């Protein structure tokens, strides 16, 4: 069986989609390895936490890794992965500052409480590990934004490559039904019938030129059928 090569525009679109998918996965990877949380302890020591130490960053890192391991061949899977990363980063934007403040508050109680009790005896101000009143947006690092931008590029690549994805095409042809313009009968597009199974009318789209003898599809300007050589009528035959 000889496979028909895809047209050049389709191949170019698939190449662009692959490049976008890989670029988006690289952005997600860089974001998950980058800082998602930045805070200061003892007023002048800055500490940053990478995204993969949080659940949402670890899941985003897993998506990027799967894309590089071979999922880039399926734009549909990449599209779903991008949507998941969007959901995780939106949740992380709310939850990461809360987790950081919770951990800092625990450290303040455990590590500094004994020291502060001793300082209170000498009327010395308490030691504060970190400012728990810091606004939540100020605790977020740049890595979260990189992850979101990477997911946007991954989503764009998935959408661009979706028409050529075999899984998406299979789902489309097995979910969408064609309809006979003569009798109204319906059938799955996966059947690809040349004739209506109910009335025998050629199952072609409107405006398609058909050979009256073998019902092969003809191009505009053809005077004879390329399949059987029959002379073609000048008017378009509509199903």
N, C-alpha and C positions, 0 to 999 in steps of 0.2 A: 504494500500500500504506500503510495507516494504522498507525502505531506505537502500541502500547498504553502509556500512561503508567505509570511505576512507582508502586507504592503509596507513601504518605507515609512510613511507617516505613523503607522501603528508601532513599528519597531522603534522609531525615534521617541514616541510618547512613552513606550515601555522603558527605554533607557533613561529618560528624564525622571520617570517615576521611581526607578531603582536608585538613582542618585539622590533624589529627595528623601527616600526612605532611609538610605544609609546615613545621609547627613542629619536627618532628624534623630536617628538612633544614637549618633555620636553626640548630639546635643543633650539628649536625655542622660547618656552615660556620663558626660562631663558634669551635668547638673547634679546627678546622684552622688558623684565623688566630691563635688564642691560643697561649700558651707551652706547648710540650711538654717543654722542657728548661730548667732554671734552674741556674746554677752561679756560683761566685765565683772571680775571678782576683785575685791579689795581696791576698787575704784580705778585701777590703772592696768590690770592684767587682763588682756583680751583673750578669750577662748572661743574657738569656732568648732562646731560639730558638723561633720559631713552628713549628707542626706541619707546614706545607706545605714546609719545607725538607728534611724527611725523606720518604722514598719513601712510607711508609704514610700520612702526613698529606696528601701530595699526591694520593694515590688517594682518600682520604676526601673531600677537597675536590672532586675530580672527580665523585664520587657526588652530593654535595649540589648541585653546579652542574647536573648532568643532571636532577635532580628538579625544580629550578626552571625548567629549560628546557622541561619538558613531560612528563617521566617520571612526575610526580605523577598523571597520568591512568591509569596502570597500577599498581594496588596490588601486583600480583605482582612487577613489576620493582623497586618500592620495597622489598618484602620481601627480595628477593635482595640488593639493595644494602645493606640494614641488616645482613644476615648477613655480607656481605663486610667491612663496616666493623668488625663485632665481631672478625673474624679478624685484620684489620690492626692494630687497637688492642691486641689481646692480644699480638701479635708485637712491636709497638712498645714495650710495657711492658717487655719483656726486652731489646730491641735498642738502644733510644735511649740508655740510660745507658752501654752498652758503646761505642757510637759516640762519645759525648761524651768518655769517658775516653780513647779511642784518639786523638782529635784533640788533646786536652790533652797527652797524653804526647808526641805528635809535636811540638807547639809547644814543650814543655819541652826536648826534645832539640835542636831547630833554633835557637830564638831565645835560650834562656837558657844553652845550653852554653858559648858563647864568653864570655859575661859571667861565668859561674860560674868558669871557668878563671882569669880575671883576678882575681876575688875570692879565689880559693884562694891566690894568691900573697901576699896580705895577711892571710890567715887570717880572712877575713870569711865569715860563713855564706852558703851558696848562696841564690840567689833561686829561689823556688818559685812558678811561675805559678798552680797550683791544687793542691788536695789530692786526689790520685788515690785516696785511701782512703775517700772519701765513700761512704756506702751508696747503692746504686742507687736505692731509693725516694726519697731526698732530692734526686735530680737530676731527677725528673719534675715537670713543671709542671701547672697546673690545666687547661690546654687539653685534655689527654688525657682527663680525666674529663668535660669538657663534650662531647667527641666521643662518648664511650660513652653518656652520657645521651641525646644526640640520636639515636643509633642505636636506643636502646630505644624512644623515642617513634615513630621511623620504623617500627620493627618492629610496634608496636601499631597504627599507622595502616594498614600493609599488611595485617595480619590482619583488621582491621575492614572494610576495603574489598574483601577477596578474594572474597566471594560475588558481588559485582557486577562483577568484572573480566572483560571479554570473553575475554581470553586464558585465564584460569583456568577459566572456564566451558567454553570450547572444549576445553581439555585434559581436563577432567573428563568431558565427554560423549563424547569420543573415546577415553577410556581405560577407563571403567566400563561394564559390561554389565548389562542387565536380564535377568530370568529369568521365563519363563512358569511360573505356579503349577500349570498343568494338565499340561503335557508336559515341562517342564524345559528347553525350548529357550532359547537366549541370543541377545542382540542388543545392539549398541551403543546407548547412550542417545541418541546423536546422531540416530538414525533416527526417534525419537519415534513408534513404531508404535501405532496404536489397537487393532490385533489382533495376536495371535501369528502370525508368518509361517509357523509349522509346523503349528499345529492350528486357528487361527482364533479362539481364545479371546480375549475382550477383554483387552488388555494394560494393565490398570489396577492400581493399588495396593490393598492390603487396606483395606476400609472405605469405598471410594469408591462413591457411588451413581450408577448408570448407567441411562440410558433404555433400555428393552427393545426399542424400535423403531430408534432411530438411534444408540444407544450414546453419546450425549452425556453429559458429566458434569453432575450435578445437585447442588444445594446442599441441606443439611439443611433440612427444612421445606417443600421444594417438593412440590406435589401433581401438577404437570404439568411435562413437559419444556419448557424455555425455547426449545429449538431446533425441535421438531416438534409440540409440544402434546399428546403422548401421555400418558395418565394413568400416573403412576409407582406402582410397588408400595410398600407401606409398609416392607418390609424392605430392608436394604442388600444389594445384589448384589455379591458378591465374585468377583474373577477367580481 
